Amino acid sequence: MGIEKTVSELAEILGVSRQAMNNRVKSLPEEFVEKNDKGVTVVNRAGLIKLEEIYKTTIFEDEPIKTYQILLNLLKKAIFSSI
């Protein structure tokens, strides 16, 4: 199946509740979600990349999202927190 993560694994990595991550995974297109050998719902590699874009963070240590996206997110937080 390749690289995949369960809802619980993703919740821990991204720092959100399991329930919030479960709701997010349910909203992903079906091509991003599969069942593993144990019948557990997992997000495949393409879905993980999509979640990186949504959460503006890195799931894959070996393939981080673009640096400018991280900087842009930090800049937005700094601007909006000062308002």
C-alpha positions as semicolon CSV with decimal commas, in nm:
position;residue;x (nm);y (nm);z (nm)
1;M;0,000;0,000;0,000
2;G;0,291;0,241;0,042
3;I;0,307;0,530;0,284
4;E;-0,010;0,577;0,486
5;K;-0,119;0,709;0,825
6;T;-0,417;0,633;1,047
7;V;-0,647;0,900;1,187
8;S;-0,488;0,861;1,532
9;E;-0,136;0,893;1,392
10;L;-0,230;1,205;1,198
11;A;-0,403;1,363;1,496
12;E;-0,087;1,321;1,702
13;I;0,145;1,449;1,426
14;L;-0,070;1,754;1,350
15;G;-0,165;1,834;1,709
16;V;-0,541;1,808;1,672
17;S;-0,797;1,584;1,837
18;R;-0,870;1,243;1,690
19;Q;-1,231;1,352;1,638
20;A;-1,126;1,664;1,446
21;M;-0,890;1,459;1,229
22;N;-1,157;1,196;1,170
23;N;-1,396;1,467;1,048
24;R;-1,124;1,610;0,820
25;V;-1,043;1,265;0,676
26;K;-1,414;1,201;0,609
27;S;-1,422;1,522;0,405
28;L;-1,127;1,418;0,183
29;P;-1,198;1,284;-0,166
30;E;-1,226;0,905;-0,163
31;E;-0,908;0,859;-0,368
32;F;-0,710;0,984;-0,064
33;V;-0,860;0,736;0,184
34;E;-0,819;0,356;0,199
35;K;-0,856;0,065;0,438
36;N;-0,540;-0,115;0,551
37;D;-0,500;-0,492;0,599
38;K;-0,669;-0,467;0,939
39;G;-0,966;-0,275;0,799
40;V;-0,856;0,052;0,959
41;T;-0,911;0,375;0,767
42;V;-0,582;0,527;0,650
43;V;-0,484;0,828;0,443
44;N;-0,260;0,743;0,148
45;R;0,043;0,939;0,029
46;A;-0,158;1,174;-0,195
47;G;-0,396;1,244;0,092
48;L;-0,106;1,312;0,328
49;I;0,032;1,568;0,084
50;K;-0,312;1,732;0,071
51;L;-0,324;1,744;0,452
52;E;0,020;1,908;0,455
53;E;-0,124;2,181;0,235
54;I;-0,436;2,221;0,451
55;Y;-0,250;2,231;0,784
56;K;0,057;2,417;0,648
57;T;0,290;2,172;0,818
58;T;0,511;1,875;0,744
59;I;0,401;1,515;0,777
60;F;0,692;1,370;0,579
61;E;1,026;1,460;0,737
62;D;1,204;1,368;0,414
63;E;0,973;1,579;0,194
64;P;0,875;1,899;0,377
65;I;0,632;2,145;0,227
66;K;0,782;2,449;0,063
67;T;0,958;2,693;0,293
68;Y;0,766;2,992;0,157
69;Q;0,438;2,832;0,265
70;I;0,565;2,802;0,621
71;L;0,693;3,158;0,620
72;L;0,369;3,288;0,472
73;N;0,170;3,112;0,743
74;L;0,392;3,260;1,016
75;L;0,359;3,605;0,863
76;K;-0,021;3,577;0,851
77;K;-0,029;3,472;1,216
78;A;0,192;3,766;1,314
79;I;-0,021;4,014;1,120
80;F;-0,355;3,888;1,247
81;S;-0,241;3,850;1,607
82;S;-0,142;4,217;1,612
83;I;-0,487;4,337;1,500
